[in-house]
Amino acid sequence: MSMNYSLTYTWQFYEQELRNISYVSSYFGSGNHQWCMILNCESNPNLLLYRRFSSPKERVVGNVIVHSFDTRNQNKPFDKILDSGYTCIKIPLAYNTYQVRQITLNSTAQTCNLQESSAQTDFSIQSCLDSSKLNIICNISSNVDASGSLSCDMQAMYEKREHADFVLICNSAEIRAHKFILSARSPVFSRMLQHDMKESIDNKVVITDVDASVMEKLVLFMYTNRVNEMSYSMALDLFSAAEKYAVLGLKPLCERFLSLFLTTSKVLEILISADLYNGAELKQNAMNYIFEQFGYMKGTEDWKNFTKEHSYLAVEVLTYITEKMQ
């Protein structure tokens, strides 16, 4: 049984130059065919396509054409099998991504399951005429065309702060927002803003456990359901904030992004965060990585310190490794 689905999704960057960080889109697609994109502008620039759900197995075939302002074009074909699990398509980019003008991606996805059903996807990533904006457009066929427009409208409402009736005070920064958005998107804020609570009466709250820059991104996600840019440290902080304020839609984005940084120097820090903030997918990815690299890691100072400071978690890791080896 085959099924076609499509979606037009626009991702804009309002910077003259993209910075040396990674940019993460919100999810797009529908049903079990939801994806997000990561444009990685760091030392090894690449574009990644992540699917949200673990099944079914899919084969994705296509090519990406990247246009820069210096008129150099790069055509990169790819043919990728996505096994069951949270996997991605990684498309290396051969030059400085700060000056990317237009990216066009065309692909076909074929679902590989017992019924041999298939899905056709057509992605295109383009820029608008304004050189300060990069538009990433994904065409996949679906009835959710209004989602991108709604997200832009919500971002505009947040940026204009019109009719804002609540203030979040972080350090010396003040973030103005709307009570109804905070209440709808976070059960923690919903309880806080009940009529008889001090915060609801004073129309403000002092935030002491989250940095202002992190809270700004958290609130923006509550409005738009997207994160426009991210770094490793920001992803860790956002992951923590999303757990504290129960903004659960943000957690999977942080988990997938942090999974890109699974190295021997970072995996233990990531594992600790995944365990602390209930990131099941990220924790599983970290445990798998440690299993694969344990021959090297067991002799490092980081591992020795980890076993002393997080003994319960070290026992869990060793139990997992033992079971995998049987």
C-alpha positions as CSV (number, residue, x, y, z in Angstrom):
1,M,0.0,0.0,0.0
2,S,1.5,3.4,-1.0
3,M,0.7,6.8,0.3
4,N,1.8,10.2,-0.9
5,Y,2.0,13.2,1.4
6,S,3.2,16.8,0.8
7,L,3.9,19.9,2.8
8,T,5.3,23.4,2.1
9,Y,7.5,24.6,4.9
10,T,9.5,27.8,5.0
11,W,12.4,28.4,7.3
12,Q,13.8,32.0,7.3
13,F,17.0,33.5,8.7
14,Y,17.0,37.2,9.4
15,E,20.8,37.6,9.6
16,Q,23.2,39.1,7.1
17,E,25.5,36.2,7.8
18,L,24.8,32.9,9.4
19,R,26.9,32.5,12.6
20,N,29.2,29.7,13.6
21,I,26.4,27.7,15.2
22,S,23.7,25.3,14.2
23,Y,20.2,26.2,13.1
24,V,17.3,23.9,13.9
25,S,13.9,24.0,12.3
26,S,10.6,22.9,13.9
27,Y,9.0,19.7,12.8
28,F,7.3,19.5,9.5
29,G,5.2,16.8,7.8
30,S,2.2,15.0,9.2
31,G,1.3,11.9,11.1
32,N,4.2,9.4,11.3
33,H,6.1,11.3,8.6
34,Q,7.5,14.2,10.5
35,W,11.0,15.7,10.0
36,C,13.1,18.5,11.2
37,M,16.2,20.0,9.6
38,I,19.5,21.1,11.1
39,L,21.9,23.5,9.2
40,N,25.2,23.0,10.8
41,C,27.5,26.0,10.2
42,E,30.3,24.8,12.5
43,S,33.8,23.4,11.6
44,N,32.4,20.7,9.2
45,P,29.3,22.3,7.6
46,N,26.5,20.0,6.7
47,L,22.7,19.8,6.3
48,L,20.9,17.1,8.3
49,L,17.4,15.8,7.8
50,Y,16.0,14.1,10.9
51,R,12.8,12.1,11.1
52,R,10.8,12.3,14.3
53,F,9.5,8.7,14.6
54,S,11.4,5.5,14.7
55,S,9.4,3.4,12.2
56,P,9.1,2.3,9.5
57,K,12.4,1.7,7.7
58,E,12.8,4.0,4.8
59,R,15.0,4.6,1.8
60,V,15.5,8.2,0.8
61,V,17.1,9.0,-2.6
62,G,17.8,12.5,-4.0
63,N,20.2,15.3,-4.4
64,V,20.9,18.7,-2.9
65,I,22.1,21.7,-4.8
66,V,23.7,24.5,-2.8
67,H,24.1,28.0,-4.3
68,S,26.3,30.6,-2.6
69,F,26.7,34.4,-3.2
70,D,30.0,33.8,-5.0
71,T,28.1,31.8,-7.7
72,R,29.7,28.4,-6.8
73,N,27.2,25.6,-6.9
74,Q,27.5,22.2,-5.3
75,N,25.4,19.2,-6.4
76,K,25.4,16.4,-3.8
77,P,23.5,13.2,-4.6
78,F,22.6,10.8,-1.8
79,D,21.0,7.4,-1.3
80,K,20.3,6.6,2.4
81,I,18.6,3.8,4.2
82,L,17.0,4.9,7.4
83,D,16.7,1.9,9.7
84,S,14.1,1.8,12.4
85,G,15.3,4.3,15.0
86,Y,15.9,8.0,15.2
87,T,18.3,8.3,12.3
88,C,19.2,11.1,9.9
89,I,20.4,12.0,6.4
90,K,23.7,13.9,6.6
91,I,24.6,15.9,3.6
92,P,28.1,17.5,3.8
93,L,28.6,21.0,2.4
94,A,31.9,21.8,0.8
95,Y,32.3,25.4,1.6
96,N,31.5,28.3,4.0
97,T,27.8,28.1,4.9
98,Y,27.7,31.6,6.2
99,Q,27.2,32.8,2.6
100,V,24.6,30.2,1.6
101,R,22.1,31.9,-0.8
102,Q,19.9,29.0,-1.8
103,I,19.6,25.3,-1.2
104,T,17.4,23.0,-3.3
105,L,16.8,19.5,-2.2
106,N,14.8,16.9,-4.2
107,S,14.2,13.5,-2.7
108,T,12.0,10.4,-2.8
109,A,11.3,8.4,0.3
110,Q,10.2,4.8,0.0
111,T,8.8,3.1,3.1
112,C,10.1,-0.5,3.6
113,N,7.7,-2.5,5.8
114,L,5.8,-5.7,5.6
115,Q,3.2,-4.2,3.4
116,E,5.8,-2.5,1.2
117,S,4.0,0.8,1.4
118,S,5.8,3.8,0.1
119,A,5.8,7.6,0.5
120,Q,7.0,10.2,-2.0
121,T,8.6,13.3,-0.7
122,D,9.7,16.4,-2.6
123,F,11.8,18.8,-0.6
124,S,13.0,22.2,-1.9
125,I,15.0,24.7,0.1
126,Q,15.3,28.1,-1.4
127,S,16.1,31.7,-0.5
128,C,14.0,34.8,-1.0
129,L,15.3,37.8,-3.1
130,D,16.3,39.6,0.1
131,S,19.9,38.5,0.6
132,S,19.5,38.8,4.4
133,K,17.0,35.9,4.5
134,L,17.5,32.3,3.8
135,N,14.2,30.4,3.1
136,I,14.3,26.6,3.4
137,I,11.2,25.2,1.7
138,C,10.2,21.5,1.9
139,N,7.5,20.3,-0.4
140,I,6.0,17.0,0.8
141,S,2.3,17.0,0.0
142,S,-0.2,17.5,3.0
143,N,-2.9,19.7,4.4
144,V,-0.9,21.7,6.9
145,D,0.2,24.6,4.7
146,A,-1.0,27.1,7.2
147,S,1.4,25.9,9.9
148,G,4.3,27.9,8.7
149,S,2.3,31.1,8.4
150,L,0.8,30.6,11.8
151,S,4.3,30.2,13.3
152,C,5.5,33.4,11.6
153,D,2.4,35.3,12.9
154,M,3.0,34.0,16.4
155,Q,6.6,35.1,16.2
156,A,5.5,38.6,15.1
157,M,3.1,38.8,18.0
158,Y,5.9,37.8,20.4
159,E,8.4,40.3,18.9
160,K,5.9,43.2,18.9
161,R,4.8,42.5,22.5
162,E,1.5,44.1,21.8
163,H,-1.1,43.4,24.6
164,A,1.6,41.5,26.6
165,D,0.3,41.1,30.2
166,F,3.0,39.3,32.0
167,V,6.8,39.8,32.7
168,L,9.4,37.2,33.3
169,I,12.4,38.7,35.1
170,C,15.7,36.8,34.6
171,N,18.7,38.4,36.1
172,S,18.3,42.0,35.0
173,A,16.4,41.2,31.8
174,E,12.7,41.4,31.4
175,I,10.8,39.2,28.9
176,R,7.3,40.4,28.2
177,A,4.8,37.7,27.2
178,H,1.1,36.8,27.1
179,K,-0.4,34.8,29.9
180,F,-2.7,32.8,27.7
181,I,0.3,31.5,25.6
182,L,2.4,30.6,28.7
183,S,-0.6,28.8,30.3
184,A,-1.4,26.9,27.1
185,R,2.1,25.7,26.4
186,S,3.4,25.0,29.9
187,P,1.5,23.3,32.8
188,V,4.0,24.9,35.2
189,F,3.1,28.4,34.0
190,S,-0.6,27.4,33.9
191,R,-0.5,26.5,37.7
192,M,1.5,29.6,38.4
193,L,-1.0,31.9,36.7
194,Q,-4.1,30.7,38.5
195,H,-6.1,33.5,39.9
196,D,-5.1,33.2,43.5
197,M,-1.3,32.8,42.9
198,K,1.0,35.7,43.7
199,E,2.5,35.7,40.1
200,S,-0.9,36.1,38.6
201,I,-1.8,39.0,40.8
202,D,1.5,40.8,40.3
203,N,1.6,39.9,36.6
204,K,5.3,39.0,36.9
205,V,7.6,36.3,38.1
206,V,11.3,36.2,39.0
207,I,13.2,33.3,37.3
208,T,16.3,32.3,39.2
209,D,17.0,28.9,37.7
210,V,17.3,29.7,34.0
211,D,19.6,32.2,32.2
212,A,17.8,35.1,30.4
213,S,19.1,34.0,26.9
214,V,17.8,30.5,27.5
215,M,14.4,31.7,28.8
216,E,14.1,33.9,25.8
217,K,14.5,30.9,23.4
218,L,12.2,28.8,25.6
219,V,9.4,31.4,25.5
220,L,9.9,32.0,21.7
221,F,9.5,28.2,21.2
222,M,6.2,28.3,23.2
223,Y,5.0,30.9,20.7
224,T,6.3,29.5,17.4
225,N,7.2,25.8,18.0
226,R,10.6,26.3,16.5
227,V,14.2,27.0,17.5
228,N,16.0,29.1,14.9
229,E,19.6,28.6,16.2
230,M,21.3,26.4,18.7
231,S,24.8,25.5,20.1
232,Y,25.8,22.6,22.2
233,S,25.7,24.5,25.4
234,M,22.4,26.2,24.5
235,A,20.9,22.8,23.7
236,L,21.9,21.5,27.2
237,D,20.4,24.5,28.9
238,L,17.2,24.4,26.8
239,F,16.9,20.7,27.5
240,S,17.0,21.4,31.2
241,A,14.6,24.4,31.0
242,A,12.1,22.4,28.8
243,E,12.0,19.7,31.5
244,K,11.7,22.2,34.4
245,Y,8.8,24.1,32.7
246,A,7.3,21.0,31.1
247,V,7.6,22.4,27.5
248,L,7.7,18.8,26.3
249,G,7.6,19.6,22.6
250,L,11.0,21.1,22.8
251,K,12.7,18.2,24.5
252,P,12.9,15.9,21.4
253,L,14.5,18.7,19.3
254,C,17.2,19.1,22.0
255,E,17.7,15.4,22.2
256,R,18.3,14.9,18.5
257,F,20.6,17.9,18.4
258,L,22.6,16.8,21.3
259,S,22.9,13.3,19.7
260,L,25.1,15.0,17.1
261,F,27.7,15.7,19.7
262,L,28.2,12.2,21.0
263,T,32.0,12.1,21.3
264,T,34.2,10.5,23.9
265,S,34.7,13.9,25.5
266,K,31.0,14.8,25.7
267,V,29.0,11.6,25.9
268,L,29.2,11.3,29.7
269,E,27.9,14.9,30.2
270,I,25.1,14.2,27.7
271,L,24.2,10.9,29.5
272,I,24.0,12.7,32.8
273,S,21.7,15.3,31.4
274,A,19.6,12.7,29.6
275,D,19.2,10.8,32.8
276,L,18.5,13.9,34.9
277,Y,15.9,15.4,32.5
278,N,14.2,12.2,31.4
279,G,15.4,12.1,27.9
280,A,14.8,8.5,27.0
281,E,15.9,8.7,23.4
282,L,19.1,10.7,24.1
283,K,20.0,8.4,27.0
284,Q,19.6,5.4,24.7
285,N,21.8,7.0,22.1
286,A,24.5,7.9,24.7
287,M,24.4,4.3,26.1
288,N,24.9,2.9,22.6
289,Y,27.8,5.2,22.0
290,I,29.5,4.3,25.2
291,F,29.1,0.6,24.4
292,E,30.8,1.1,21.0
293,Q,33.6,3.2,22.5
294,F,34.0,1.4,25.9
295,G,37.3,-0.2,25.1
296,Y,38.8,3.3,25.0
297,M,36.7,5.1,27.5
298,K,37.1,2.7,30.4
299,G,40.7,3.8,30.8
300,T,40.1,7.6,30.7
301,E,40.0,10.0,33.7
302,D,36.5,11.1,32.7
303,W,35.2,7.6,33.1
304,K,36.9,7.1,36.5
305,N,35.4,10.4,37.7
306,F,32.1,9.5,36.3
307,T,32.0,6.1,38.2
308,K,32.8,8.0,41.5
309,E,30.4,10.9,41.1
310,H,27.5,9.1,39.4
311,S,27.9,5.5,40.6
312,Y,24.3,4.5,40.1
313,L,24.4,5.6,36.5
314,A,27.8,3.9,36.0
315,V,26.2,0.6,37.2
316,E,23.4,1.1,34.8
317,V,25.9,1.6,31.9
318,L,27.9,-1.4,32.9
319,T,24.8,-3.6,33.1
320,Y,23.7,-2.4,29.7
321,I,27.1,-3.2,28.2
322,T,27.1,-6.7,29.8
323,E,23.7,-7.4,28.4
324,K,24.7,-6.2,24.9
325,M,27.8,-8.4,24.9
326,Q,25.8,-11.6,25.8
